[in-house]
Amino acid sequence: MRVRFKKDLPNYKNLDEYLVIGFGLYESKARFYLIADDNFTVGYAMPKHFDIIDAAADGYVRRDDLNSGMEFYLESEMNHARKDLRNYWDINNPYENVSYFADKKYPVSIDYEKSMLNEDNKLSRIEGALLFIDHYLYEKFWDATYREGLEFYKRNSLDDLLEKKLKEPATIKVTDYKDQLLKFIEKSFGIGAHSTEKSDYYARTLSGLINALFVKEIASVQRLESFYEDCFIIEYEDNYYILSRYWIS
């Protein structure tokens, strides 16, 4: 399903036609549409602002579970790419949608390139998130005899880590890395035994920020454990991106 806007709108200038990411019904039975703007922000678009030029809905999957049981259809490739969705508001996650829009050949705006495709900016976001997360972990487990912290860094070699290994690195399927990365992060929060809404939010946010680094194909993923840390290692573009879960007693 595609639409054409009737007049110039500030964030809808790069394309003649825009793909409808999802559509459904409000409780009032009025229909709503979710469309990505030129900065790939997915949000509501008012029907009065556009004409539907291609109403074909065969490329959509029915996902009423994302709309509190009411009618909702999600574009099939988005449905495949975003296994993490709990409701349709979650779709608007720019960190998770980078690869999706790249595959769709969306033109990249200058603002988006500066903010979302700039690796230094992405690494800074991860660093900033970890400042909050490690403080949160300290407060959550401050009276425990043992707790964990998280650190993220980039290296062009694994030599220093391999020298400290307890056993051979464990290989992770690249196709499974997102699920495994989230589980790796969740373990630090005690999700399951000590799960909270804030813990879940922080874990998913950090996972999304890290995933956003990898726009092209990932070469390999592995886990490497030493005496004081467990490392989740992603090989990408001839570098290694490492999330370390370290132990503090």
N, C-alpha and C positions, 0 to 999 in steps of 0.2 A: 504494500500500500504506500502510495507516494502522494505528496501534496505540493501545491505551488502557492506561495504567499501572494496575497492580492496587492500588497504595497510593501515598500521597503521598511524593514524592521531592523533595529540596530545590530542584532546578532544573527541575522539570517540573510547574508549577502553573498556568500561564497558559492551557492548552488542555485540552479534553476528549480530543481525539485528536491524535496526532503523526504527521507524515509521515515515512516511512522514506526517507532520502536515498539510501541505497545498501545493498545486501546481497550477500553472497557466501559462499564457502567457505574455511575454513582448510585447511592441508595435511592436517590430521586428518579433513577432510570435515565437520567441525562447521560449522554455519551461523552467520554473524555479521550484525548489523544496525547501520547507522549512522543515528543520529537526532540532530537538533538540539535542544538544550535551550532554556530561556527566554531565555538570553543568546546564542543562536544558535551555541553551541559544538557542533560536529559531532563525535560520538564514539561509541564502542561502547555499546550498551544490551543488558543481559543479558536473554535471552528469558524467564527466570523472573520478571522484573519486569513483563511486559506481556502482554496478549492481542492477537492480530492480529484486528482487526475488519473489515478490508478487505484481502483477499489479492491483489487484482488487480495483475498485474505488466505490464499493457500500456503503462503510462506510463514504462517503463524501457528503457534502452539497454544492451546487453551490452558491457561494457568489461573483458574479461579482462586486457588490457594493463596495467590499473591494479592488478592483483592478482597480479603475477608469472606471468601465464598461467593462473591458476586462475579458476574461475567468479566473476564479479562483475557486478552490474547497478547502473547509476547512473540516478537520476531524470532524465528526458529534458530538463527545463528546466535542471537543474544541468549536465548534459552540454553543453547549448548555451551556457550562460553561462561555463563554465570551460574554455576551450580550452587553458589553461596546464597542466592536470593531467598529472603523470607517474606518480603512484601514488595510491591512495585516501587516503593520509595527508595529501596536499596539499589535500584538500577542506576541512579545518578551517583555513581562512584567513579570519578575520572581516573583513579589509579587502577581500577580493575578493567576499564574499558579501552585502554590505549590500543591493545592488539586488535580488538574488535573493529574499531574505526580505521585502523591501518589496513586490515583485510578488506574493508568496504571501500577503500580508495578515497576516503574523504580528504579533501584538500586541507592542508594544515595552515592555520592562520599564524601570523607573526607572534601574536600574544601567546598562542598555545605552544608554539615551538620554544619560546623563551621560558615558559613556565613548566610545561609538562614533559617536554622532550629533552630538556637540559639536564644532564646527569648530575652536575654539581648541585642544582636546585633539588633534585630528588634525594641525593645523599644528605643534604642539609635538612630536608623534611624528616628523614629517618632519624638523624641525630637528634633533632628537636623532639620527636615523638619519644625517643628512648629516655630523654631527660625526665619527662613526665612519668613514663612507664616504670623506670627504675625507682623513682621516688614513691610511686604507688606500691610497688612490690615491697619496698622497705617498710612502709606504713602497714601494709597488710600482714606481713610476717615478722614484724619487728621483735616480737617476744619469742620467736622460734629459735631453737639451737642451730638451725640450718635453714638457709634460704638461697635463692638463686637470683642472678642478675643477667642482663642481656646486653650484648655489645655487637655492633655491626661495623665491618670494615672491608676494604678492598685491597687485594694483593695481586702481584703478577707472578707469584710463586707460592707453593705450599711447603717449601723445604723446612721452614721453622716449625710448622705444625706436625709434619711427618716425623720429625726428630723426637717429638713428645708423645707420639701415638701409643696407645695401650694395645691396639690390635689393628689389623688391616681395615682401611676405610670400607664402609658398607655402601654399595651402589644403590641409588634410588632411580626408578624409572622417571624420565623427564615428564612423561604424561601424568605422573602421579604427584609431581613435586608440590603443586599448590596445596593439595590436601595434606601432604606430609609436613609442609612448612607450617601450616596453621596448627596442626597437632603438636609440632615441636614447640611452637610459641605457647600454646595453651598449657603445656606441662609446667611452665614456669609460674603460671597464674594459679595452678592447682585446680584448673577447670575440671569439673566432675565432682571432686570431693569438696572443694571450696568455691564453687562457681557463683559468680555474681554478674549482674547485668553490665557493670563497669568493666569487670575482667574480660568478659566476652567482647565488649566493644573495643577495648585496647588491643586485644589479641587480633581481632579482625582488621583493625586499622593498621597495625604494624605489618601484618601479612600483605595487605593491599599496597602499602607504600613500597615494600620490597618487590612485589610482583611488577610494579609499574616501571622498574628499572629495565625490564627485559622485553623490549619491543620486537627484537629479532629472535631467531632460534637459539635456544639454550644448548650448549654442547654436552654438559653432563651435570649430574647432581650426586652428592655423596654425603655421608655422615662420618665424622672422624672424632674419636673420643680420646682424651688424655686424662690424666689423673684429676685435674681440677676443672675441666670444661668439656662440653660436648658441642661440636661445630657442625652446622648445616652449611654445606659449601656448594655454591652454584658457579659453574664455569661458563663464562659468557664473554664473547669477543676477546679471547686471549687473556682474560683476567679472572680472578676468583673473588666472588662476593661471599662473605662469611658472616653468618649470624652465630655468635658464640653464646651459649648458655653456660655460665660459670657458677661455681659453688662458693658460698661464703658460710663459714661456721663461726 
